[in-house]
């Protein structure tokens, strides 16, 4: 896949920018980001709630 963590992070950042997901993150719109990134079944796996928990943990 990618040769190291830095390459993986760079790819993720580029994906977020190209797919115009930065505004969702800036607004803390976890559901909007998860829907765009993971697809319409994002709620089934609670990706939005996992993002919220991760944000609260690192904040």
Biopython code that builds the backbone (N, CA, C, O; Angstrom):
import numpy as np
from Bio.PDB.StructureBuilder import StructureBuilder

atoms = [
    (1, "UNK", "N", (0.831, -1.176, 0.000)),
    (1, "UNK", "CA", (0.000, 0.000, 0.000)),
    (1, "UNK", "C", (0.877, 1.241, 0.000)),
    (1, "UNK", "O", (1.202, 1.762, -1.067)),
    (2, "UNK", "N", (1.265, 1.720, 1.165)),
    (2, "UNK", "CA", (2.157, 2.873, 1.272)),
    (2, "UNK", "C", (3.401, 2.444, 2.016)),
    (2, "UNK", "O", (3.370, 1.518, 2.826)),
    (3, "UNK", "N", (4.497, 3.125, 1.734)),
    (3, "UNK", "CA", (5.771, 2.673, 2.296)),
    (3, "UNK", "C", (5.939, 2.995, 3.776)),
    (3, "UNK", "O", (6.695, 2.318, 4.473)),
    (4, "UNK", "N", (5.240, 4.025, 4.266)),
    (4, "UNK", "CA", (5.387, 4.382, 5.675)),
    (4, "UNK", "C", (4.187, 5.213, 6.133)),
    (4, "UNK", "O", (3.305, 5.546, 5.341)),
    (5, "UNK", "N", (4.173, 5.538, 7.420)),
    (5, "UNK", "CA", (3.055, 6.287, 7.990)),
    (5, "UNK", "C", (2.928, 7.672, 7.381)),
    (5, "UNK", "O", (1.814, 8.150, 7.167)),
    (6, "UNK", "N", (4.048, 8.325, 7.097)),
    (6, "UNK", "CA", (4.010, 9.669, 6.513)),
    (6, "UNK", "C", (3.328, 9.644, 5.146)),
    (6, "UNK", "O", (2.554, 10.544, 4.820)),
    (7, "UNK", "N", (3.611, 8.627, 4.358)),
    (7, "UNK", "CA", (2.976, 8.496, 3.046)),
    (7, "UNK", "C", (1.478, 8.240, 3.187)),
    (7, "UNK", "O", (0.679, 8.777, 2.420)),
    (8, "UNK", "N", (1.103, 7.433, 4.151)),
    (8, "UNK", "CA", (-0.312, 7.147, 4.417)),
    (8, "UNK", "C", (-1.036, 8.427, 4.832)),
    (8, "UNK", "O", (-2.129, 8.710, 4.341)),
    (9, "UNK", "N", (-0.432, 9.196, 5.733)),
    (9, "UNK", "CA", (-1.032, 10.447, 6.187)),
    (9, "UNK", "C", (-1.156, 11.434, 5.036)),
    (9, "UNK", "O", (-2.187, 12.092, 4.896)),
    (10, "UNK", "N", (-0.124, 11.546, 4.213)),
    (10, "UNK", "CA", (-0.156, 12.441, 3.061)),
    (10, "UNK", "C", (-1.287, 12.062, 2.108)),
    (10, "UNK", "O", (-1.991, 12.935, 1.602)),
    (11, "UNK", "N", (-1.461, 10.782, 1.866)),
    (11, "UNK", "CA", (-2.535, 10.320, 0.982)),
    (11, "UNK", "C", (-3.906, 10.668, 1.561)),
    (11, "UNK", "O", (-4.806, 11.074, 0.826)),
    (12, "UNK", "N", (-4.065, 10.512, 2.859)),
    (12, "UNK", "CA", (-5.340, 10.829, 3.504)),
    (12, "UNK", "C", (-5.639, 12.317, 3.412)),
    (12, "UNK", "O", (-6.770, 12.704, 3.116)),
    (13, "UNK", "N", (-4.647, 13.147, 3.658)),
    (13, "UNK", "CA", (-4.835, 14.594, 3.570)),
    (13, "UNK", "C", (-5.218, 14.995, 2.151)),
    (13, "UNK", "O", (-6.123, 15.807, 1.959)),
    (14, "UNK", "N", (-4.542, 14.439, 1.166)),
    (14, "UNK", "CA", (-4.883, 14.740, -0.230)),
    (14, "UNK", "C", (-6.311, 14.296, -0.547)),
    (14, "UNK", "O", (-7.043, 15.010, -1.232)),
    (15, "UNK", "N", (-6.708, 13.135, -0.058)),
    (15, "UNK", "CA", (-8.070, 12.640, -0.281)),
    (15, "UNK", "C", (-9.092, 13.607, 0.318)),
    (15, "UNK", "O", (-10.092, 13.933, -0.322)),
    (16, "UNK", "N", (-8.844, 14.057, 1.531)),
    (16, "UNK", "CA", (-9.757, 14.981, 2.203)),
    (16, "UNK", "C", (-9.873, 16.283, 1.423)),
    (16, "UNK", "O", (-10.975, 16.805, 1.257)),
    (17, "UNK", "N", (-8.758, 16.811, 0.945)),
    (17, "UNK", "CA", (-8.779, 18.066, 0.189)),
    (17, "UNK", "C", (-9.471, 17.904, -1.160)),
    (17, "UNK", "O", (-10.333, 18.707, -1.516)),
    (18, "UNK", "N", (-9.103, 16.877, -1.907)),
    (18, "UNK", "CA", (-9.661, 16.657, -3.248)),
    (18, "UNK", "C", (-11.174, 16.439, -3.186)),
    (18, "UNK", "O", (-11.903, 16.885, -4.072)),
    (19, "UNK", "N", (-11.638, 15.763, -2.156)),
    (19, "UNK", "CA", (-13.062, 15.461, -2.022)),
    (19, "UNK", "C", (-13.820, 16.501, -1.203)),
    (19, "UNK", "O", (-14.966, 16.280, -0.810)),
    (20, "UNK", "N", (-13.171, 17.632, -0.951)),
    (20, "UNK", "CA", (-13.801, 18.776, -0.274)),
    (20, "UNK", "C", (-14.433, 18.402, 1.072)),
    (20, "UNK", "O", (-15.569, 18.773, 1.370)),
    (21, "UNK", "N", (-13.670, 17.665, 1.865)),
    (21, "UNK", "CA", (-14.145, 17.244, 3.182)),
    (21, "UNK", "C", (-13.590, 18.106, 4.308)),
    (21, "UNK", "O", (-13.939, 17.906, 5.471)),
    (22, "UNK", "N", (-12.730, 19.060, 3.973)),
    (22, "UNK", "CA", (-12.114, 19.910, 4.995)),
    (22, "UNK", "C", (-13.179, 20.686, 5.762)),
    (22, "UNK", "O", (-13.101, 20.801, 6.985)),
    (23, "UNK", "N", (-14.174, 21.220, 5.054)),
    (23, "UNK", "CA", (-15.196, 22.020, 5.729)),
    (23, "UNK", "C", (-15.992, 21.184, 6.729)),
    (23, "UNK", "O", (-16.367, 21.682, 7.790)),
    (24, "UNK", "N", (-16.249, 19.933, 6.403)),
    (24, "UNK", "CA", (-16.955, 19.060, 7.361)),
    (24, "UNK", "C", (-16.143, 18.904, 8.640)),
    (24, "UNK", "O", (-16.692, 18.952, 9.741)),
    (25, "UNK", "N", (-14.847, 18.719, 8.495)),
    (25, "UNK", "CA", (-13.988, 18.575, 9.675)),
    (25, "UNK", "C", (-13.918, 19.875, 10.465)),
    (25, "UNK", "O", (-13.971, 19.860, 11.695)),
    (26, "UNK", "N", (-13.801, 20.999, 9.764)),
    (26, "UNK", "CA", (-13.728, 22.292, 10.453)),
    (26, "UNK", "C", (-14.998, 22.592, 11.236)),
    (26, "UNK", "O", (-14.943, 23.224, 12.291)),
    (27, "UNK", "N", (-16.138, 22.144, 10.727)),
    (27, "UNK", "CA", (-17.425, 22.365, 11.406)),
    (27, "UNK", "C", (-17.726, 21.287, 12.445)),
    (27, "UNK", "O", (-18.748, 21.342, 13.128)),
    (28, "UNK", "N", (-16.842, 20.321, 12.558)),
    (28, "UNK", "CA", (-17.065, 19.165, 13.434)),
    (28, "UNK", "C", (-18.332, 18.418, 13.030)),
    (28, "UNK", "O", (-19.067, 17.902, 13.872)),
    (29, "UNK", "N", (-18.567, 18.374, 11.729)),
    (29, "UNK", "CA", (-19.707, 17.648, 11.165)),
    (29, "UNK", "C", (-19.269, 16.210, 10.918)),
    (29, "UNK", "O", (-18.980, 15.812, 9.790)),
    (30, "UNK", "N", (-19.229, 15.450, 11.992)),
    (30, "UNK", "CA", (-18.714, 14.081, 11.924)),
    (30, "UNK", "C", (-19.583, 13.199, 11.037)),
    (30, "UNK", "O", (-19.068, 12.353, 10.305)),
    (31, "UNK", "N", (-20.896, 13.391, 11.098)),
    (31, "UNK", "CA", (-21.794, 12.589, 10.261)),
    (31, "UNK", "C", (-21.583, 12.914, 8.783)),
    (31, "UNK", "O", (-21.545, 12.011, 7.947)),
    (32, "UNK", "N", (-21.447, 14.191, 8.462)),
    (32, "UNK", "CA", (-21.211, 14.581, 7.069)),
    (32, "UNK", "C", (-19.906, 14.026, 6.537)),
    (32, "UNK", "O", (-19.845, 13.532, 5.411)),
    (33, "UNK", "N", (-18.856, 14.106, 7.351)),
    (33, "UNK", "CA", (-17.564, 13.566, 6.929)),
    (33, "UNK", "C", (-17.652, 12.054, 6.751)),
    (33, "UNK", "O", (-17.212, 11.514, 5.736)),
    (34, "UNK", "N", (-18.222, 11.377, 7.743)),
    (34, "UNK", "CA", (-18.315, 9.912, 7.691)),
    (34, "UNK", "C", (-19.156, 9.456, 6.506)),
    (34, "UNK", "O", (-18.828, 8.461, 5.860)),
    (35, "UNK", "N", (-20.236, 10.174, 6.216)),
    (35, "UNK", "CA", (-21.091, 9.819, 5.079)),
    (35, "UNK", "C", (-20.301, 9.937, 3.774)),
    (35, "UNK", "O", (-20.378, 9.061, 2.912)),
    (36, "UNK", "N", (-19.546, 11.025, 3.636)),
    (36, "UNK", "CA", (-18.767, 11.238, 2.412)),
    (36, "UNK", "C", (-17.615, 10.246, 2.293)),
    (36, "UNK", "O", (-17.314, 9.775, 1.196)),
    (37, "UNK", "N", (-16.976, 9.928, 3.400)),
    (37, "UNK", "CA", (-15.801, 9.057, 3.370)),
    (37, "UNK", "C", (-16.169, 7.573, 3.337)),
    (37, "UNK", "O", (-15.570, 6.795, 2.594)),
    (38, "UNK", "N", (-17.159, 7.188, 4.149)),
    (38, "UNK", "CA", (-17.491, 5.767, 4.304)),
    (38, "UNK", "C", (-18.719, 5.320, 3.522)),
    (38, "UNK", "O", (-18.982, 4.122, 3.422)),
    (39, "UNK", "N", (-19.469, 6.255, 2.972)),
    (39, "UNK", "CA", (-20.654, 5.904, 2.203)),
    (39, "UNK", "C", (-21.921, 5.923, 3.036)),
    (39, "UNK", "O", (-21.885, 6.219, 4.231)),
    (40, "UNK", "N", (-23.040, 5.607, 2.405)),
    (40, "UNK", "CA", (-24.341, 5.750, 3.058)),
    (40, "UNK", "C", (-24.562, 4.848, 4.276)),
    (40, "UNK", "O", (-25.444, 5.127, 5.088)),
    (41, "UNK", "N", (-23.798, 3.798, 4.414)),
    (41, "UNK", "CA", (-23.962, 2.906, 5.570)),
    (41, "UNK", "C", (-23.061, 3.285, 6.744)),
    (41, "UNK", "O", (-22.828, 2.470, 7.637)),
    (42, "UNK", "N", (-22.553, 4.526, 6.744)),
    (42, "UNK", "CA", (-21.619, 4.943, 7.795)),
    (42, "UNK", "C", (-22.215, 4.777, 9.187)),
    (42, "UNK", "O", (-21.506, 4.416, 10.127)),
    (43, "UNK", "N", (-23.517, 5.040, 9.325)),
    (43, "UNK", "CA", (-24.152, 4.996, 10.646)),
    (43, "UNK", "C", (-24.197, 3.572, 11.199)),
    (43, "UNK", "O", (-24.166, 3.364, 12.412)),
    (44, "UNK", "N", (-24.270, 2.608, 10.304)),
    (44, "UNK", "CA", (-24.322, 1.202, 10.732)),
    (44, "UNK", "C", (-23.102, 0.843, 11.582)),
    (44, "UNK", "O", (-23.204, 0.079, 12.542)),
    (45, "UNK", "N", (-21.963, 1.398, 11.219)),
    (45, "UNK", "CA", (-20.726, 1.137, 11.961)),
    (45, "UNK", "C", (-20.354, 2.269, 12.912)),
    (45, "UNK", "O", (-19.282, 2.257, 13.517)),
    (46, "UNK", "N", (-21.237, 3.233, 13.037)),
    (46, "UNK", "CA", (-21.076, 4.363, 13.962)),
    (46, "UNK", "C", (-19.767, 5.131, 13.743)),
    (46, "UNK", "O", (-19.117, 5.554, 14.698)),
    (47, "UNK", "N", (-19.392, 5.303, 12.465)),
    (47, "UNK", "CA", (-18.153, 6.019, 12.178)),
    (47, "UNK", "C", (-18.208, 7.461, 12.674)),
    (47, "UNK", "O", (-17.198, 8.000, 13.127)),
    (48, "UNK", "N", (-19.383, 8.089, 12.591)),
    (48, "UNK", "CA", (-19.501, 9.466, 13.065)),
    (48, "UNK", "C", (-19.264, 9.545, 14.573)),
    (48, "UNK", "O", (-18.608, 10.472, 15.048)),
    (49, "UNK", "N", (-19.785, 8.599, 15.311)),
    (49, "UNK", "CA", (-19.588, 8.590, 16.762)),
    (49, "UNK", "C", (-18.138, 8.280, 17.127)),
    (49, "UNK", "O", (-17.612, 8.816, 18.103)),
    (50, "UNK", "N", (-17.501, 7.427, 16.352)),
    (50, "UNK", "CA", (-16.089, 7.111, 16.590)),
    (50, "UNK", "C", (-15.210, 8.329, 16.327)),
    (50, "UNK", "O", (-14.236, 8.560, 17.044)),
    (51, "UNK", "N", (-15.551, 9.111, 15.296)),
    (51, "UNK", "CA", (-14.811, 10.350, 15.028)),
    (51, "UNK", "C", (-14.993, 11.338, 16.179)),
    (51, "UNK", "O", (-14.031, 11.968, 16.617)),
    (52, "UNK", "N", (-16.220, 11.471, 16.664)),
    (52, "UNK", "CA", (-16.489, 12.362, 17.792)),
    (52, "UNK", "C", (-15.697, 11.933, 19.024)),
    (52, "UNK", "O", (-15.095, 12.770, 19.695)),
    (53, "UNK", "N", (-15.693, 10.654, 19.321)),
    (53, "UNK", "CA", (-14.941, 10.155, 20.477)),
    (53, "UNK", "C", (-13.448, 10.413, 20.320)),
    (53, "UNK", "O", (-12.781, 10.801, 21.279)),
    (54, "UNK", "N", (-12.923, 10.200, 19.127)),
    (54, "UNK", "CA", (-11.496, 10.444, 18.880)),
    (54, "UNK", "C", (-11.175, 11.923, 19.034)),
    (54, "UNK", "O", (-10.144, 12.287, 19.599)),
    (55, "UNK", "N", (-12.059, 12.771, 18.530)),
    (55, "UNK", "CA", (-11.853, 14.220, 18.653)),
    (55, "UNK", "C", (-11.839, 14.629, 20.126)),
    (55, "UNK", "O", (-10.953, 15.367, 20.557)),
    (56, "UNK", "N", (-12.809, 14.156, 20.890)),
    (56, "UNK", "CA", (-12.867, 14.496, 22.316)),
    (56, "UNK", "C", (-11.629, 13.985, 23.057)),
    (56, "UNK", "O", (-11.141, 14.644, 23.975)),
    (57, "UNK", "N", (-11.125, 12.830, 22.669)),
    (57, "UNK", "CA", (-9.954, 12.243, 23.315)),
    (57, "UNK", "C", (-8.704, 13.090, 23.088)),
    (57, "UNK", "O", (-7.915, 13.291, 24.010)),
    (58, "UNK", "N", (-8.520, 13.590, 21.855)),
    (58, "UNK", "CA", (-7.294, 14.346, 21.559)),
    (58, "UNK", "C", (-7.422, 15.831, 21.843)),
    (58, "UNK", "O", (-6.416, 16.539, 21.883)),
    (59, "UNK", "N", (-8.633, 16.313, 22.040)),
    (59, "UNK", "CA", (-8.859, 17.730, 22.324)),
    (59, "UNK", "C", (-8.358, 18.036, 23.677)),
    (59, "UNK", "O", (-8.448, 19.180, 24.123)),
]
sb = StructureBuilder()
sb.init_structure("model")
sb.init_model(0)
sb.init_chain("A")
sb.init_seg("    ")
for serial, (resi, resn, name, xyz) in enumerate(atoms, 1):
    if name == "N":
        sb.init_residue(resn, " ", resi, " ")
    sb.init_atom(name, np.array(xyz, "f"), 0.0, 1.0, " ", f" {name:<3s}", serial, name[0])
structure = sb.get_structure()
